[in-house]
């Protein structure tokens, strides 16, 4: 399991609020440190993906959480390549750490 250096809880926040929290949090982290971002909806999820790509960060794992998503984002550096292709876990019928593993949309293998 990934250990996060920071948690950004985006529940009840707009896309802008989630991104603002991520921007503030990432400034104090080192490349490779992981932030856990909690978002409630698909637009916020997609905005986090777009932001991470613009900033050279990497979504290393994604999980469903109720109607929302939990995204693990590794702080990147320019020209840095992730060590492995990111995946997300579909918890299936039961809540827990098991489930199918799928490539993250838009990730380079």
MIKE-715945 format. One record per atom (N, C-alpha, C): residue in three letters; z, y, x. Coordinates in steps of 0.02 Angstrom, whole numbers, padded with zeros to 5 digits, always signed. Layout:
! residues N
ALAZYX ...
***
This chain:
! residues 109
UNK+00000-00059+00042 UNK+00000+00000+00000 UNK+00000+00062+00044 UNK-00035+00113+00021 UNK-00038+00176+00058 UNK+00027+00214+00050 UNK+00047+00249+00103 UNK+00105+00294+00100 UNK+00079+00365+00102 UNK+00100+00404+00055 UNK+00075+00472+00051 UNK+00124+00520+00084 UNK+00095+00573+00115 UNK+00135+00625+00145 UNK+00153+00678+00094 UNK+00116+00681+00038 UNK+00125+00733-00012 UNK+00100+00707-00079 UNK+00132+00729-00133 UNK+00109+00713-00201 UNK+00093+00778-00236 UNK+00033+00781-00266 UNK+00012+00838-00306 UNK+00005+00812-00378 UNK+00052+00832-00420 UNK+00052+00810-00490 UNK+00012+00859-00531 UNK-00048+00837-00551 UNK-00093+00880-00590 UNK-00088+00870-00664 UNK-00037+00833-00687 UNK-00030+00824-00759 UNK-00015+00892-00791 UNK-00046+00905-00846 UNK-00039+00968-00883 UNK-00064+01028-00844 UNK-00109+01016-00795 UNK-00139+01071-00757 UNK-00215+01070-00767 UNK-00245+01128-00759 UNK-00318+01132-00762 UNK-00346+01106-00696 UNK-00412+01098-00694 UNK-00446+01078-00632 UNK-00429+01126-00575 UNK-00429+01192-00591 UNK-00413+01243-00541 UNK-00342+01234-00515 UNK-00296+01217-00559 UNK-00226+01208-00538 UNK-00218+01149-00491 UNK-00253+01095-00506 UNK-00250+01035-00462 UNK-00279+01053-00394 UNK-00337+01085-00392 UNK-00369+01102-00328 UNK-00325+01151-00289 UNK-00295+01199-00322 UNK-00251+01247-00288 UNK-00192+01210-00256 UNK-00163+01162-00291 UNK-00108+01122-00263 UNK-00130+01081-00203 UNK-00190+01052-00207 UNK-00217+01014-00151 UNK-00230+01059-00090 UNK-00259+01117-00103 UNK-00274+01165-00049 UNK-00209+01184-00012 UNK-00158+01203-00050 UNK-00094+01222-00019 UNK-00064+01164+00020 UNK-00064+01105-00010 UNK-00033+01048+00023 UNK-00069+01024+00086 UNK-00134+01026+00085 UNK-00173+01001+00142 UNK-00166+01044+00204 UNK-00150+01108+00196 UNK-00147+01152+00254 UNK-00093+01131+00303 UNK-00041+01099+00279 UNK+00015+01080+00323 UNK+00011+01009+00349 UNK-00041+00973+00331 UNK-00048+00903+00351 UNK-00094+00895+00411 UNK-00086+00839+00445 UNK-00130+00821+00501 UNK-00188+00779+00476 UNK-00245+00779+00511 UNK-00300+00735+00491 UNK-00276+00662+00486 UNK-00297+00630+00432 UNK-00277+00561+00420 UNK-00217+00554+00374 UNK-00176+00608+00367 UNK-00120+00605+00320 UNK-00148+00598+00249 UNK-00109+00566+00206 UNK-00133+00550+00139 UNK-00094+00590+00086 UNK-00132+00618+00039 UNK-00104+00653-00019 UNK-00118+00610-00080 UNK-00068+00603-00123 UNK-00077+00570-00187 UNK-00086+00624-00239 UNK-00142+00623-00274 UNK-00156+00672-00327 UNK-00158+00635-00394 UNK-00121+00661-00442 UNK-00120+00633-00509 UNK-00158+00681-00554 UNK-00210+00656-00588 UNK-00250+00696-00634 UNK-00253+00662-00702 UNK-00261+00702-00754 UNK-00259+00675-00822 UNK-00326+00658-00852 UNK-00380+00684-00825 UNK-00444+00674-00859 UNK-00502+00669-00811 UNK-00559+00650-00838 UNK-00619+00640-00797 UNK-00643+00705-00764 UNK-00645+00763-00800 UNK-00667+00824-00766 UNK-00624+00841-00704 UNK-00559+00833-00710 UNK-00515+00846-00652 UNK-00529+00796-00596 UNK-00539+00734-00614 UNK-00555+00682-00564 UNK-00620+00700-00527 UNK-00671+00719-00564 UNK-00735+00736-00533 UNK-00729+00799-00489 UNK-00690+00847-00512 UNK-00679+00908-00472 UNK-00643+00892-00406 UNK-00595+00845-00408 UNK-00561+00826-00346 UNK-00610+00791-00298 UNK-00654+00749-00324 UNK-00705+00717-00282 UNK-00750+00769-00250 UNK-00773+00818-00289 UNK-00818+00870-00263 UNK-00782+00912-00210 UNK-00719+00930-00224 UNK-00680+00969-00177 UNK-00670+00931-00112 UNK-00652+00867-00117 UNK-00640+00826-00057 UNK-00703+00822-00014 UNK-00761+00814-00046 UNK-00823+00810-00009 UNK-00838+00877+00026 UNK-00828+00932-00008 UNK-00840+00998+00022 UNK-00794+01011+00081 UNK-00733+00986+00078 UNK-00683+00999+00130 UNK-00679+00944+00183 UNK-00723+00894+00179 UNK-00725+00838+00226 UNK-00662+00794+00224 UNK-00631+00791+00164 UNK-00576+00744+00154 UNK-00605+00680+00124 UNK-00565+00627+00122 UNK-00591+00563+00100 UNK-00547+00532+00046 UNK-00577+00514-00011 UNK-00541+00477-00062 UNK-00538+00405-00037 UNK-00478+00381-00021 UNK-00473+00314+00007 UNK-00454+00262-00045 UNK-00428+00285-00101 UNK-00412+00237-00155 UNK-00404+00276-00220 UNK-00422+00242-00274 UNK-00414+00271-00341 UNK-00387+00218-00387 UNK-00340+00237-00430 UNK-00312+00190-00479 UNK-00309+00224-00547 UNK-00320+00185-00599 UNK-00309+00210-00667 UNK-00235+00214-00679 UNK-00214+00265-00716 UNK-00144+00271-00736 UNK-00143+00296-00807 UNK-00135+00251-00854 UNK-00140+00270-00924 UNK-00209+00297-00939 UNK-00213+00358-00964 UNK-00278+00389-00977 UNK-00302+00429-00917 UNK-00261+00435-00865 UNK-00278+00475-00806 UNK-00293+00433-00745 UNK-00288+00465-00687 UNK-00306+00434-00624 UNK-00257+00455-00570 UNK-00247+00410-00522 UNK-00209+00425-00461 UNK-00258+00419-00404 UNK-00266+00472-00365 UNK-00314+00473-00309 UNK-00276+00481-00244 UNK-00291+00438-00196 UNK-00263+00444-00129 UNK-00315+00477-00085 UNK-00299+00535-00058 UNK-00347+00575-00020 UNK-00322+00583+00051 UNK-00363+00560+00100 UNK-00345+00568+00170 UNK-00375+00633+00195 UNK-00333+00673+00228 UNK-00357+00736+00256 UNK-00407+00719+00311 UNK-00463+00751+00308 UNK-00516+00739+00356 UNK-00523+00797+00405 UNK-00565+00786+00452 UNK-00585+00838+00499 UNK-00660+00839+00500 UNK-00689+00894+00518 UNK-00762+00897+00521 UNK-00788+00842+00566 UNK-00844+00811+00544 UNK-00878+00758+00581 UNK-00835+00695+00589 UNK-00784+00687+00548 UNK-00741+00627+00551 UNK-00767+00576+00501 UNK-00773+00514+00522 UNK-00797+00460+00479 UNK-00738+00418+00457 UNK-00731+00400+00393 UNK-00675+00358+00372 UNK-00679+00290+00405 UNK-00620+00261+00417 UNK-00617+00196+00451 UNK-00643+00139+00408 UNK-00639+00146+00342 UNK-00664+00094+00298 UNK-00691+00127+00235 UNK-00733+00091+00200 UNK-00761+00118+00138 UNK-00704+00123+00087 UNK-00697+00180+00054 UNK-00644+00188+00004 UNK-00655+00141-00055 UNK-00601+00122-00087 UNK-00604+00079-00146 UNK-00555+00106-00198 UNK-00564+00084-00259 UNK-00514+00097-00310 UNK-00496+00032-00343 UNK-00435+00027-00367 UNK-00412-00035-00399 UNK-00409-00026-00474 UNK-00440-00074-00508 UNK-00436-00076-00581 UNK-00379-00123-00598 UNK-00324-00097-00624 UNK-00266-00139-00635 UNK-00275-00193-00688 UNK-00331-00192-00723 UNK-00344-00244-00773 UNK-00297-00237-00832 UNK-00274-00294-00857 UNK-00233-00293-00918 UNK-00161-00275-00906 UNK-00134-00291-00848 UNK-00063-00276-00835 UNK-00056-00218-00787 UNK-00003-00181-00794 UNK+00010-00127-00746 UNK+00039-00158-00683 UNK+00016-00137-00627 UNK+00042-00163-00565 UNK-00005-00150-00508 UNK+00005-00183-00453 UNK-00034-00171-00393 UNK-00094-00218-00385 UNK-00105-00262-00433 UNK-00161-00308-00428 UNK-00218-00287-00472 UNK-00276-00312-00458 UNK-00334-00295-00499 UNK-00397-00299-00457 UNK-00453-00287-00490 UNK-00516-00288-00455 UNK-00523-00227-00410 UNK-00558-00235-00355 UNK-00570-00180-00309 UNK-00643-00161-00314 UNK-00657-00097-00323 UNK-00725-00072-00331 UNK-00738-00016-00281 UNK-00800-00007-00259 UNK-00815+00051-00216 UNK-00804+00116-00255 UNK-00782+00166-00219 UNK-00773+00232-00249 UNK-00842+00262-00261 UNK-00855+00292-00319 UNK-00921+00322-00332 UNK-00940+00373-00279 UNK-01000+00366-00252 UNK-01025+00414-00203 UNK-01001+00404-00132 UNK-00960+00352-00119 UNK-00933+00341-00052 UNK-00985+00307-00007 UNK-00983+00326+00056 UNK-01026+00292+00104 UNK-00993+00229+00129 UNK-01030+00174+00131 UNK-01000+00110+00153 UNK-00996+00108+00229 
***
